[in-house]
C-alpha cells in the first residue's frame, strides 16, 4: 500500500522528528503553561529530539537489517537531523522576533553549513561500522547547546539573550564545516548525557 514500511530500526529516529515538530508547534503557537515561556518548551523538545538521535543508531544496529534498511537508516537520520537540529533552532529564533539583516544572514549560513555537513557525512558514512570520530561539529550538538543557552531566557534582557543566540549561531555554523575531529560519544556517555539532559529539562522548567 505504501512505498516504505516503518521498521523498528527507525522508530526512535521517527520519534525524534515528532519531538522536533512539537518544538516547532510551541515556537509558532507561543503557548505557555505554568508561567514557563514557550521558548523553554520548544527547547525541551529540541533536547528530547537530541536524545533520540543519540540512541537511534545504537538501537538500529541491534536490529536485523538488510542493505536497503541500512541505507534507508542513513538517509532518514540525516533528513531528521536537518529538521530537528538545523532548521528547528532557526525556527525558534525567528519566533523570538530575530529578523534583522545580520540575523537572517546568520540563519542562512547556519542552515547552509548544516546541510553541507550532513551531505559530507552521508558520503563517507560506513553502514557496517560506527565511526569513531566526526568531521566537523555534529549538527546534533545544537540539541544541547541551544537549550543550555536557553537557561538565560527571561533571566537576562531579551536583547542580550538574542545577541548570545546570534553569536552562537555564527560560531556553530563555522564549526559545522571546520576540519576538526570530534570524538563520538561512547560507553558511560550514554548514561551521563541523559542524566544531564533530565537536569537541564528541570532547570528549563524552574528557572525564571
C-alpha positions in Angstrom: 0.0 0.0 0.0 2.8 2.4 0.9 6.3 2.7 -0.7 8.0 2.1 2.6 7.4 0.1 5.8 8.4 1.8 9.0 10.6 -0.8 10.8 11.6 -0.8 14.4 15.2 0.1 13.5 14.0 3.7 12.6 11.2 4.2 15.2 13.5 6.2 17.5 14.5 8.4 14.6 10.8 9.0 13.8 10.1 9.8 17.4 12.9 12.4 17.2 11.1 14.0 14.2 7.9 14.1 16.2 9.6 15.9 19.0 11.1 18.3 16.5 7.6 19.1 15.1 6.2 19.6 18.7 9.1 22.0 19.3 8.1 24.0 16.2 4.5 23.9 17.4 5.4 25.7 20.7 7.6 28.1 18.8 4.8 29.0 16.3 1.9 28.9 18.7 3.7 30.6 21.6 1.6 28.6 24.0 3.0 28.6 27.6 2.0 26.7 30.8 2.7 27.3 34.4 4.3 30.7 33.6 7.1 29.0 31.7 8.0 30.7 28.4 7.0 28.8 25.2 10.7 29.1 24.3 11.6 26.8 27.1 9.1 24.2 25.9 10.5 24.4 22.4 14.0 23.9 23.7 12.9 20.9 25.9 11.5 19.1 22.8 14.7 20.1 20.9 16.6 18.4 23.6 14.4 15.3 23.5 15.0 15.1 19.8 18.7 15.1 20.5 18.4 12.2 23.0 16.5 10.2 20.3 19.3 10.9 17.8 21.9 9.8 20.4 20.3 6.3 20.7 18.8 5.7 17.3 21.9 4.4 15.6 22.7 2.2 18.5 19.3 0.7 18.5 19.3 0.3 14.7 22.5 -1.8 14.8 20.8 -4.1 17.3 18.1 -4.9 14.7 18.3 -7.3 11.8 18.7 -5.2 8.7 19.3 -5.8 5.0 21.3 -3.4 2.8 18.3 -1.3 2.0 17.4 -0.9 5.6 21.0 0.3 6.4 21.0 2.8 3.6 17.5 3.9 4.5 18.6 4.4 8.1 21.5 6.7 7.0 19.2 8.8 4.8 16.3 9.2 7.2 18.8 10.0 10.0 20.3 12.9 8.0 16.8 14.1 7.0 15.6 14.0 10.6 18.8 15.9 11.6 18.0 18.6 9.0 14.6 19.1 10.5 15.4 19.0 14.2 18.9 20.3 14.5 19.4 22.6 11.5 16.0 24.1 10.7 14.4 23.9 14.2 16.9 26.2 16.0 16.3 28.9 13.3 12.5 28.5 13.8 12.9 29.1 17.5 15.0 32.2 17.0 12.5 33.5 14.4 9.7 33.0 16.9 11.7 35.4 19.2 11.4 38.1 16.6 15.0 37.8 15.5 14.6 39.2 11.9 17.3 41.7 11.4 19.6 41.5 8.4 22.5 40.2 10.4 20.2 37.6 12.0 18.9 36.4 8.6 22.4 36.1 7.2 23.4 34.1 10.3 20.4 31.8 9.8 21.2 31.3 6.1 24.8 30.4 7.0 23.7 28.1 9.8 21.3 26.1 7.6 23.6 26.0 4.6 26.6 24.8 6.6 24.5 22.3 8.5 23.2 20.8 5.2 26.7 20.7 3.7 28.0 18.9 6.8 25.2 16.3 6.6 25.8 15.7 2.9 29.5 15.2 3.7 28.7 12.7 6.4 26.3 10.8 4.1 29.1 10.4 1.5 31.6 9.0 3.9 29.2 7.0 6.1 30.1 3.3 6.6 27.0 1.2 7.1 28.5 -1.7 9.0 30.9 0.1 11.4 30.1 3.0 13.6 32.5 5.9 13.2 34.9 6.8 16.0 35.3 10.5 15.0 33.1 13.1 13.4 34.5 15.5 10.8 33.3 18.9 11.9 30.9 19.6 14.7 27.9 17.2 14.6 24.6 19.1 14.0 23.1 17.1 16.8 25.1 19.3 19.3 22.6 22.1 18.7 20.1 20.0 20.7 22.2 20.6 23.7 23.9 23.9 23.1 20.8 26.0 22.5 18.8 24.6 25.5 21.8 25.3 27.7 21.9 28.9 26.4 18.1 28.9 26.8 18.6 28.9 30.6 19.4 32.6 30.2 16.0 33.4 28.6 14.0 35.5 31.0 17.0 35.9 33.3 18.8 38.5 31.2 17.3 41.1 28.9 15.7 40.0 25.7 18.2 41.9 23.5 21.2 40.3 25.4 19.7 36.9 25.0 19.1 37.3 21.3 22.7 38.5 20.9 24.0 35.4 22.7 21.9 33.2 20.4 23.0 35.0 17.3 26.7 34.8 18.2 26.3 31.1 18.9 24.6 30.7 15.5 27.6 32.1 13.6 30.1 30.1 15.7 28.2 26.8 15.3 27.8 27.3 11.6 31.6 27.8 11.2 32.3 24.7 13.4 29.9 22.6 11.3 32.3 22.7 8.3 35.6 23.2 10.1 38.1 20.4 9.5 38.3 19.2 13.1 37.8 15.7 14.6 35.1 15.4 17.3 35.1 12.1 19.3 31.9 10.2 19.1 30.1 9.5 22.4 30.5 6.1 23.8 30.4 4.0 26.9 29.4 5.9 30.0 28.3 8.9 27.9 25.1 7.1 27.1 24.2 7.2 30.8 25.8 10.6 31.7 24.3 12.6 28.9 20.6 11.5 29.5 21.1 12.3 33.2 22.4 15.8 32.4 19.6 16.2 30.0 17.0 15.5 32.7 18.6 18.0 34.9 18.6 20.5 32.1 14.9 19.9 31.5 14.2 20.5 35.1 16.2 23.7 35.1 14.4 25.0 32.0 11.1 24.5 33.8 12.0 26.0 37.2 14.4 28.9 36.4 12.6 32.1 35.8 
